[in-house]
Amino acid sequence: MRPVILIPSRLGSTRLPEKALADIGGEPMIVAVWRRAMEADVAPVVVATDSPLIAEAIAAVGGRSVMTSADHPSGSDRIFEALSLIDPDGAFDAVINVQGDLPTVSPDTIRAAAAPLANAEVAIGTAVALIHTEEERHASSVVKMIGSQVAPGHFRALYFTRATAPWGEGPLYHHIGLYAYRRAALARFVGLPPSPLERREKLEQLRALEAGMRIDAMLVAEVPLGVDTPEDLATARRLLAAEAGQ
């Protein structure tokens, strides 16, 4: 595979205004995410943004960014435009989508999400982590992956849901919103209309499953913190400060 890592990052945010530029350890949050993606060392890294301020923050640390439309409905649409801008000739045949609000994401998790693409039958790779608490089991904000294990720590995803599922005894898996797409799969995905189950569960990945696209997931040790609120930002600052002090 010849992948590229794309990090979608827009300036607008309802719950935490301009969160991409929020300070974490003396740097904007988007720079912290960019550094994690660089540490994964699997592909070139490009930030796809609608903001000159975000582009300037990435340029200041020697990174690369590309300006995209401010009107995209999702990060998937933003990275598809970015891919067409940075690589119109199709040199990259896979795209790893790392969300721009995951400053604590492990480089190992980024690598794991891309691993399923080694199988030519897999259209999209992603990652999951074991659920440990009752709160996680029942929280609608925690998306669960239901899948068949095809190898130790490797699942073929059958469904994703906000409900507590599957029923009965056994482990539950917390889906991590980090994806690796084959280029053709991404092009097909963004060209599809939102599907009925996607609308019902408010989960974009169900569009791919309903269209018959295969998604495989790898088990990882962490659930990276997504920063959406001031409380999340405070937690991210604390976690990264502790990590830096080790």
N, C-alpha and C positions, 0 to 999 in steps of 0.2 A: 504494500500500500504506500501511497505518497500522500500523507495527510497534511492538513493545515489546521491549526487551532484558531478559532475565531471566538472572540469575547464580545457579545453584544452589550452595549452600555449606552443608555440614554440619560439625558440630564434630568428630565421630568420625573417626579416621583410624588405620589399623593401623600403617603404616610410619613415619608422622610425626605423632604425636599433636597434635591441635589445630592443624593446620598453617594453617588459615584465619586464625588469630590470630598466627602467627609474624611476628616483626618483620622488616620489610624497609625500610631507610632511615628508621626511626623511626615507621613505620606498620604496622598489621596487613596481611598479604598480601591479604586480601579487599578492603581499601581500594585497594591498588595495582591490582587487577583492575577495581574499580569506576571508578577514574579513567580507565583505558584505554577502558572502554566509554563513559564520558561524552565522551571526546575524539573518539570515532567520530562523534558528533553526528548520529546517524541516527534516534534514538528515545529515549523515556524509558527510564530504567534502574532496575530494581528487583532487589534481592537476595532470593532465596528461601532461607530458612534454617530450621533446627530449633533454633537456639540464641539465647537472649536476648543472649549475649555478642557474637555476630556482629551482631545487630540493633543493639546499642548502639554498636559500632564504626562502623557505617555511619551511624547517626544523628549521631554526633559530627562527621562531616564534611559534614553536611547532606544525606545521601542517604536513599533510601527502601528499606525492606525489608518483607517479609511473612513471618509465621511459618507454617511448613508442618509436616506430620507428620514424625516421626523414623523412620518405618517404610518409607519409599519404597525400592524396590529399585534405582532409577536416577535420574540427574539429570533425565531426560525426564519421569518420573512426577512429580518434585518441581515442575518448571516448569508442568506441566499443572494441578496443584492450585493453584499460585500464580496462574496466569492466571485460573482460575475465581474466585479470591478477590478479585483486584484489579479484574477486569473481567467481572462476571457478565452484563453486557448485550451483550458482543461488540463493543465499539468497536474493539479491536485485532484486525486480521485476519491478522497475522503475528507470529511470535515468533522472536527471535534468541537462541539459547542459547549464552552465553559461560561456559565452565567456570570455576569459582572458584579453580582452582589454576594459572592461566595469567597470572602477573603481568607477563610481558614481551610479551604479545600486542600486536601493532600495531593501532592503530585502522583502518589500511588493510585488514588482514585481516578485521576484523569487517565492514567495509563490503562487501568482496569476497564474503563468504559469503552475504550477503543479495541480491546482484545477480541471481542466476539467477531469483529470484521475479518478475522483470519479465516472464518468459514464463509465461503462464497454464497451460501444460502441466506446469510444474515444481512438484512437491510440496515438495521439500526442497533447499535450497542448502547448499553447504559449500565448503571450500578445500583445495587441495593445493599442495605445493612440490616442486620438482625434487630428486631424490636425486643426491647428488654423490659419495658414498663407497661403497666396497665393503662396509664395515661396515654401513651403512644398507641396502644392497641385500639383505643376507642376514639381518638381524636380525628375529626374529619379533616383537619389540616395536614395530617400525616397520610400520605398516599401509600397504599399497600400494593405490592406486586404479587399476583398469583401466577405461579409458573411451575413448569415441569423441570426437574433437575436432569440435565443431560450429561453432567460431569460434576465432580465435587466442586461446589462453589460456583457453578455455571448453570443458568436457568434459561429455558425458553419461555418467554412471557406469554401468558394466555389472556391476562386481563390486568387492569389497574383500577383501583377503586378507593374512594374515601371511606367506605364502610369497613367494618372489622371482618376481614375475610382472608382465607377460607374458614368456614365453620369447623369446629372440632378441635381435637388436641393436635398440637404440633406448632412449629415456628411460624411467625409472621414476619414479613420483610418490608422494610421502609424503603420506598423508592426515592432515589436521589435524582434530581432533575438535571442531569448532565448526560448529553447524548453524543454518540459518534455516528455519523451518517455516511453511507456511500453517497457519492455525489449524485448519482442518478436517483437514489432514494430520496434525497433532499429535494431535488427538482420535482419529483412526483408528489411528494408530501405537500409542498407549498402550493401546488397546483390544484389540490383537492379541496372541495368545500368542507367546512366544519361538519362532522358527522353527528348523527343523533345521540350516540352515547357520549361523545365529546361534549356536546352541549349540556347533556344531563348531568354528567359528573364534573364538568368544567376541567377536563383533563385532555390536553392537546394530543397526547400520545395515543389516545383511543382512535383518533382519526386514522393513524397508520394501521392499527390492528384491524379495524373494520374494513380497510381496503385490502387486507390480506398480506400486509407487509410483516416480515418476521423481525421481532425485537428479542434480542438475547440480553441477559443481565448477569453481571459478575458480582459476587459477594465481596464486600469490602468491610473494613473495620470501623469506619467512621461515618457519621452523617454530618457533612459540613454545615456550618451555621449560615443560613440565609439572612442577610441584613435587610429588614423591612421597617423597623421601628427604632426610635431612640434607645429603647432597652436592648434591642439586638446589637446596636452599634456599641453600646457600653460593654456588652459581653464580648464582642469581637476584640475590642481594645484590650480587655483584660486577658483574653486567651492568647493573643499575639504577644502581649507584653511578657506573659509568663513563659511563652515559648522562647522568646528572645533572651530571657534571663537564664535559661537552662544551660 
